[in-house]
Amino acid sequence: MSIDRTLHPAHTLRGEVITPGDKSISHRSIMFGALAEGTTRVSGFLTGEDNLSTLRAFQAMGIAIHQRAPGELEIEGRGLDGLQEPSDVIDCGNSGTTMRLMSGLLAGQTFFSVLTGDQYLRRRPMKRVVTPLAAMGARIWGRRGGELAPLAIQGTQLTPISYVSPLASAQVKSAVLLAGLYAEGETTVREPHLSRDHSERMLTWFGADVRPFPGGVTVAGRPRLVARDMLIPGDISSATFFLVAGLITPGAELLLRNVGLNPSRSGAIEILRAMGGELELLNEREQSGEPVADIVVRHSRLKGIEIGGEVVPRAIDEFPVLSVAAALAEGTTTIRDAEELRVKETDRIAAMASELSKLGAAVEPTADGMIIHGRERLQGGVVSSHGDHRIAMSCAIASLVAAGPVTIGDTACTETSFPGFWELLERIRA
Ligand code: S3P
């Protein structure tokens, strides 16, 4: 169902934001919890649509998962060889993480399975995982020679690999590492820059032998994974919408609680600080192997900067809302090396260039990024989410400082990663 919403400019913003659970870690808590022996108790689980796709997939493979309270799960792990053949096609919905990580996991099973997804996911590239998995002996078929889902996977005995990934992609890295759990011997993945390392940290937390080294990581096959309790930190990708909201709205001051600050995820903090954003970290601590802090954000005068290189994968999901910050900064911001944005839930370079332009911003899309000339204010207008949660929420943040109302088409997609987003945005308006 398409739900349109009209948002009015904000006078200012005040209050506290409890950051919802990390989407990437929530996916992995189910996957690794299912492969561990014993009951894993998870708190802070994100009940967004993407994570529910992963949850239902594991239930379909015979894993009992109980929700004790909102965000509190118990996963009854059955060990590395405990999954059962699903009796139907597995629907990954909009979730690239579910489809790509599960491809690696399913490749090493003893059974047959099929993965599909929604109209957006069925357009996204899958060869990036199918190619290294095939080199391990995996038997995977998909449309266009394995590029597009649905993917049909006949599990088989895998052999270890040393793979040099052309992409800094945690989904590719994790798919190979998950397959590597089922191969006898050591599987290594190298990547051009470090992508998010949650799989490595969590596999270690559950008892696997995982050895990161500069430029890559090695996992030993056939580990015994043991259930562990987990407290999932808040998702920095969700927090960044409110960091940008606080920075661009005159007079704003917000306290964001429980933000995960894993260095392989915290590029947006570095970028916003380099733009002149005032962000204060409080109460820095560690939670289930992940660094966490609270963040105070205050309205700041932002300036344009150059963004490219190794920081890009560490901020990859934040570029839609970072482009909103850049549209309101003094001077020009150039984003390079971010061609991966073109194959996310939608083409996020094209989508943000077109939607921000409708609000009066000066944005030129380039092959691998954007050139954004900052303006004092944006204007009201009618924009579209393109069915992409992060585009919808980025448009909502832009509307806070538009001169008139902004109507956003098709906003139900925010359920993918941020249930409660609209209510929260309403609550902090002062
Ligand atoms: C994710 C990895 C990233 C990110 C996605 C979640 C993950 O994708 O964009 O939202 O959980 O591993 P890539 O690995 O394709 O860059």
Boltz pocket constraint, residues with backbone or C-beta under 6 A from the ligand:
constraints:
  - pocket:
      binder: B
      contacts: [[A, 23], [A, 24], [A, 25], [A, 97], [A, 168], [A, 169], [A, 170], [A, 171], [A, 172], [A, 174], [A, 195], [A, 196], [A, 316], [A, 317], [A, 340]]
      max_distance: 6.0
